[in-house]
Amino acid sequence: MTYDPGPAPVTTDSHKTLTIILYVLSLAGFVTGGITSIVALVIGLVKKDEVRGTIYESHFEFANWTNIWMLVAGLAITIVGTLLMIVLIGFIILPGGLVLLAVWYGVRLILGLIKLMDNRPVDNPRGFLF
C-alpha cells in the first residue's frame, strides 16, 4: 500500500504577510518594552496551524522560540543580576547580560526575516544559535 500525503498545502501571500508581521512585531519589542513581542508570540501560537506544511511553518516556530527564549532568559538575567547586586557584580552582569541578549534577539530576528524574504525556510528553528 502506498502512502498518499494528499495535496500540498496552499501557500498564499497572506501567509508571507503574516510571517512578516510576526518578525516586525517581535523587532518592535525593542521600542515597546517587549509588549509587541508577546503579541507576536500569541499570534504565532494561535496561527501556526494555518501555515503547517509550508516554508512559513519553520519561520513561525523560529519566531516563537526566539520570543520564548528572550522572555525566559530576560527574566533569568534580571533575577540573577538583581540578586548579585548585593555583592556588586550584579551591576555588571545585569546590564551586560541584557545587552548581549538584545543583540542575540535582534540578530536572530533579522536573519530569519532575510531568509523569509529569500523564500527559504529556517534550517533549525528550535536551535538556540542563528
KOLDREN-671326 format. One line per field, with one value per residue (C-alpha): chain; residue number from 1; residue in one letter; x, y, z. Coordinates in nm, 4 decimals. Example, Ala and Ser with C-alpha at 12.3 -4.5 7.8 and 13.67 -1.06 7.14 Angstrom:
BEGIN
mol <- (A	A)
seq <- (1	2)
type <- (a	s)
px <- (1.2300	1.3670)
py <- (-0.4500	-0.1060)
pz <- (0.7800	0.7140)
***
This chain:
BEGIN
mol <- (A	A	A	A	A	A	A	A	A	A	A	A	A	A	A	A	A	A	A	A	A	A	A	A	A	A	A	A	A	A	A	A	A	A	A	A	A	A	A	A	A	A	A	A	A	A	A	A	A	A	A	A	A	A	A	A	A	A	A	A	A	A	A	A	A	A	A	A	A	A	A	A	A	A	A	A	A	A	A	A	A	A	A	A	A	A	A	A	A	A	A	A	A	A	A	A	A	A	A	A	A	A	A	A	A	A	A	A	A	A	A	A	A	A	A	A	A	A	A	A	A	A	A	A	A	A	A	A	A	A)
seq <- (1	2	3	4	5	6	7	8	9	10	11	12	13	14	15	16	17	18	19	20	21	22	23	24	25	26	27	28	29	30	31	32	33	34	35	36	37	38	39	40	41	42	43	44	45	46	47	48	49	50	51	52	53	54	55	56	57	58	59	60	61	62	63	64	65	66	67	68	69	70	71	72	73	74	75	76	77	78	79	80	81	82	83	84	85	86	87	88	89	90	91	92	93	94	95	96	97	98	99	100	101	102	103	104	105	106	107	108	109	110	111	112	113	114	115	116	117	118	119	120	121	122	123	124	125	126	127	128	129	130)
type <- (m	t	y	d	p	g	p	a	p	v	t	t	d	s	h	k	t	l	t	i	i	l	y	v	l	s	l	a	g	f	v	t	g	g	i	t	s	i	v	a	l	v	i	g	l	v	k	k	d	e	v	r	g	t	i	y	e	s	h	f	e	f	a	n	w	t	n	i	w	m	l	v	a	g	l	a	i	t	i	v	g	t	l	l	m	i	v	l	i	g	f	i	i	l	p	g	g	l	v	l	l	a	v	w	y	g	v	r	l	i	l	g	l	i	k	l	m	d	n	r	p	v	d	n	p	r	g	f	l	f)
px <- (0.0000	0.1366	0.1052	-0.0769	0.0053	-0.2748	-0.2463	0.0359	-0.0628	-0.1683	0.0749	-0.0655	0.0711	-0.1274	0.0942	0.4055	0.2460	0.1511	0.5050	0.6482	0.4091	0.5431	0.9002	0.8101	0.6098	0.8972	1.1510	0.9164	0.9564	1.2774	1.0653	0.7611	0.9429	0.8532	0.4765	0.4607	0.6922	0.4360	0.1623	0.3751	0.4170	0.0417	-0.0332	0.2354	0.0938	-0.2660	-0.1983	0.0714	-0.1728	-0.2590	0.0988	0.1648	0.3418	0.4650	0.8025	0.6411	0.5973	0.9696	0.9559	0.6646	0.8462	1.1679	0.9948	0.8003	1.1086	1.3070	1.0409	1.0144	1.3931	1.4008	1.1326	1.2858	1.6464	1.5478	1.3734	1.6634	1.9252	1.7146	1.6632	2.0238	2.1667	1.9447	2.0350	2.4058	2.3877	2.4332	2.7943	2.8248	2.8909	2.5237	2.5865	2.7957	2.6001	2.2560	2.3217	2.5860	2.3644	2.0651	2.2701	2.4069	2.0558	1.9195	2.1933	2.1213	1.7477	1.7885	2.0359	1.8168	1.5079	1.6858	1.8445	1.5040	1.3495	1.6232	1.5564	1.1852	1.2413	1.4541	1.1671	1.3855	1.2844	1.4789	1.7166	1.6950	1.4006	1.4351	1.8098	1.9490	2.2020	2.1439)
py <- (0.0000	0.3423	0.6487	0.9410	1.2628	1.4429	1.7770	2.0100	2.2908	2.6045	2.8869	3.2325	3.5811	3.6212	3.3559	3.5519	3.8780	3.7241	3.5934	3.9386	4.0820	3.8318	3.9445	4.3158	4.2857	4.0960	4.3589	4.6347	4.4853	4.6887	5.0055	4.8815	4.7096	4.3642	4.4085	4.3611	4.0602	3.8959	3.9859	3.8247	3.5122	3.4837	3.5363	3.2850	3.0216	3.0789	3.0875	2.8188	2.5538	2.7715	2.7525	2.3868	2.2139	2.5346	2.7078	2.9546	2.6865	2.6973	3.0770	3.0659	2.8113	3.0165	3.3416	3.1701	3.0028	3.3247	3.5130	3.2379	3.2291	3.6090	3.6095	3.3280	3.4481	3.8101	3.7136	3.4910	3.7597	4.0186	3.7979	3.6774	4.0234	4.1852	3.9280	3.9653	4.3410	4.2619	4.1668	4.4419	4.2071	4.2344	4.5898	4.4374	4.1163	4.2756	4.5398	4.3311	4.0255	4.2227	4.3913	4.0567	3.9117	4.2056	4.1637	3.7904	3.8602	4.1255	3.9243	3.6132	3.8011	3.9899	3.6697	3.5000	3.7929	3.7774	3.4055	3.4792	3.7437	3.4913	3.2385	2.9968	2.8071	2.8358	2.5390	2.4756	2.6747	2.5395	2.5869	2.8401	2.9861	3.1523)
pz <- (0.0000	-0.0858	0.1290	-0.0281	0.1573	-0.0221	-0.1915	-0.0965	0.1398	-0.0379	0.0217	-0.0146	0.0088	0.3295	0.4924	0.3994	0.5137	0.8485	0.8916	0.8181	1.0773	1.3338	1.2715	1.2725	1.5959	1.7556	1.6490	1.7669	2.1137	2.1398	2.1362	2.3280	2.6116	2.4842	2.4658	2.0890	2.1205	2.3467	2.0960	1.8213	2.0332	2.0901	1.7195	1.6263	1.8581	1.7500	1.3740	1.3461	1.2208	0.9198	0.7905	0.8716	0.5846	0.4213	0.4396	0.6784	0.9440	1.0210	1.0462	1.2883	1.5029	1.4825	1.5839	1.8633	2.0094	1.9799	2.1748	2.4360	2.4844	2.5082	2.7768	2.9833	2.9504	3.0160	3.3376	3.4459	3.3794	3.5616	3.8673	3.8893	3.8156	4.0766	4.3419	4.2644	4.3151	4.6827	4.6060	4.3413	4.0482	3.9540	3.8393	3.5582	3.4957	3.4688	3.2015	3.0222	3.0057	2.8858	2.6117	2.4911	2.4960	2.2961	2.0335	2.0088	1.9753	1.7080	1.5012	1.5120	1.4007	1.1235	0.9890	0.9959	0.8109	0.5470	0.4937	0.4688	0.2015	0.0082	0.0368	0.2323	0.5463	0.8697	0.8956	1.2704	1.4097	1.7641	1.7791	2.0208	1.7804	1.4457)
***
